[in-house]
Amino acid sequence: MAQVSLEQIQRTVQGALLAHGAEAFAAAEVARAVAAAEAVGNKICGLYYVESYCLQLKSGRVKGGVTPTVSTPRSGSVHVDAHFGFAQPAFAYGLPVALDAARQAGIASLAVGHAHTCTSLGYFTEQIARAGFIGVGFTNASPIVAAPGGKTRVIGTNPIAFSVPDGAGGIAMQFDQSTTTVALGKITMAKAAGETIPEGWAVDAEGNPTTDPAQAIAGSLVSMGGYKGWGFGLMAEILAAGLTGGVLSREVKPLKAPEGAPHDLGQYYIVIDPSTAPDFAEKMETLSAAATADEGARMPGQNKARMDPVEVADAVWAQMLALATPAG
């Protein structure tokens, strides 16, 4: 395993994206997100995706040279058209406008449409919370989830993220989770490693429980909590596709496929100004104290440690360096 600094990761990923056709701002924003994921051990949303980003830049599945367009159809409604480019620069364009709208109205929505996968949704809601606002985020993905009792894929893993400020520029609470029992990436990584998966994660193409990751990928993931998680997944689908101009999950090809139509996904955020409440800070302090009273207990996402440097598999780091080396 290689020990690699976050600065090295960010610089190398940025170089790889530039070498494959991304313009400077987009490459920098995506590289920053990759490094942030690796810093907290979220490898599924980190370097794991970089090769596919590069291949999709070359094939045109993601557009590396577009400039996002921001519009405000209503005073509390901010829309960003990513123009089939990366989600990270599109969010960066829209966030200041959405924060200003929330300051004025107390609440605002930020809808990012026609975007590439955003990978870690909590990366974005965390930025909202660090600016002093409550952030709620939703997105959809390629279809891998059937309705409980069914076998036809309808929606994606459709994550939901929620981040709350601590009043001092930090995070009081954050969760970022798929609405399935596990994220699809854990199953694809198990398949690549030749490992089995626990029963209860997925069903095969006939709707039967399976521990074989290949059969799970050909079948369907299981919603967390059965029909309860299915309902949350549908909620994310309606907001992420219905309010952003993006497509339904069933129209999205596998996210890492090097060629094909652009992802055309949506990400939908709600930005809430807690200063409109009379005692938000006090309530959060009381709640946090109660949740952490027992030894080892904590609020979700609280005091999450960032690693720097991080461990990267030798083969993965060699691949990153090769991708960052200009051809010829």
C-alpha positions, -999 to +999 in steps of 0.1 A: +000+000+000+012+035-009+010+064+016-003+093-004-010+129+008-044+145+000-025+172-018-008+146-040-042+129-047-058+162-056-030+173-079-027+139-096-065+135-102-066+171-115-038+163-139-055+131-150-088+149-158-069+177-176-050+152-197-083+136-208-101+168-218-116+185-187-111+222-184-093+237-154-122+246-131-141+213-135-109+193-130-101+212-098-136+208-084-138+170-091-103+164-078-112+182-046-142+160-041-121+128-048-095+138-022-122+146+003-138+112-001-104+095+003-097+115+035-126+099+053-121+064+039-150+067+014-131+048-013-162+040-033-166+078-041-129+085-044-102+072-067-124+042-075-142+065-100-113+084-116-105+060-144-142+060-155-142+098-154-112+099-178-127+073-202-160+091-202-143+124-209-126+108-239-159+093-252-179+124-246-202+107-220-193+135-197-185+170-211-153+184-197-154+219-213-189+232-205-198+261-183-228+256-159-257+280-163-275+294-132-310+307-132-335+318-105-371+312-117-384+322-083-367+341-054-362+310-034-355+286-063-321+282-079-316+260-110-282+250-124-279+234-159-247+213-158-249+208-196-240+171-192-208+181-174-196+172-139-219+178-109-191+193-087-185+225-108-223+229-114-229+228-076-200+253-071-217+277-095-251+274-078-242+273-041-235+310-035-267+320-052-287+294-032-271+305+001-280+342-006-316+331-015-319+312+018-305+342+037-333+364+023-362+339+024-351+316+052-352+286+029-342+279-007-339+250-031-309+243-054-317+220-083-288+208-104-299+192-137-283+174-166-253+164-145-229+136-142-230+114-110-221+134-079-208+103-061-207+115-025-239+135-019-228+144+017-198+162+002-222+188-010-246+191+019-215+194+042-205+226+022-240+240+029-236+232+067-201+247+069-217+279+055-241+279+085-272+264+069-290+231+072-285+211+039-307+183+027-297+165-005-312+139-029-300+123-061-308+093-082-287+068-101-288+039-127-316+014-120-307-013-096-337-015-071-370-032-076-401-026-056-405-049-025-418-082-038-409-073-074-379-080-097-381-052-123-356-024-116-372+009-112-349+033-092-313+036-082-296+035-048-309+071-046-290+085-016-302+111+009-278+134+028-284+157+057-259+181+072-264+204+102-241+233+112-226+235+147-226+273+147-188+275+146-181+266+110-182+228+117-207+200+115-230+191+144-245+161+125-243+145+091-255+114+074-251+104+038-266+071+029-281+052+000-318+041+004-307+006-002-292-017+024-257-010+009-244+011-019-239-006-052-202+001-051-197-023-022-211-051-043-191-042-074-160-041-052-168-075-037-172-089-072-138-075-082-122-091-051-139-124-057-158-122-024-193-131-014-218-106+001-240-110+031-275-123+026-301-095+027-281-071+005-296-082-028-317-106-048-310-123-081-329-118-113-357-140-102-361-121-069-344-148-047-319-138-020-283-142-031-248-139-017-232-139-051-223-103-061-225-111-099-261-124-094-268-093-073-256-070-100-278-089-125-307-088-101-317-060-076-305-044-045-328-045-014-342-012+000-332-006+036-360-015+059-380-030+030-410-009+020-399+019+043-366+024+024-384+019-009-405+050+000-375+071+007-359+059-025-390+070-044-390+104-026-354+109-038-363+099-073-392+123-075-372+153-062-339+145-081-355+137-114-388+155-112-376+189-101-342+192-119-349+183-155-328+152-151-339+117-162-356+089-142-332+062-129-346+037-154-331+057-183-296+059-169-270+034-181-244+020-157-225+049-142-190+037-149-196+025-184-171+043-206-194+050-235-231+058-239-255+087-233-246+112-206-258+104-171-282+133-172-288+130-135-303+155-111-293+165-076-318+184-055-309+204-023-329+222+003-310+250+020-325+261+054-313+291+075-316+280+111-312+315+123-349+320+116-357+298+146-356+314+181-335+286+198-320+263+172-285+264+187-297+256+222-319+227+210-290+213+190-267+216+220-292+198+243-298+171+217-261+165+211-255+162+248-282+136+252-270+116+222-234+115+233-240+110+271-230+073+269-194+063+263-188+057+227-220+073+215-220+102+190-242+121+166-239+108+130-208+123+113-197+141+145-159+143+150-152+123+118-115+121+115-098+131+083-067+111+073-037+127+056-019+108+042-042+080+032-035+044+022-039+037-015-034+003-032-002+003-052-020-007-084-046+020-079-019+047-074+001+035-104-031+037-125-036+073-113-001+084-122-004+068-156-037+086-162-021+119-153+007+114-177-001+131-211-001+108-241+029+109-263 
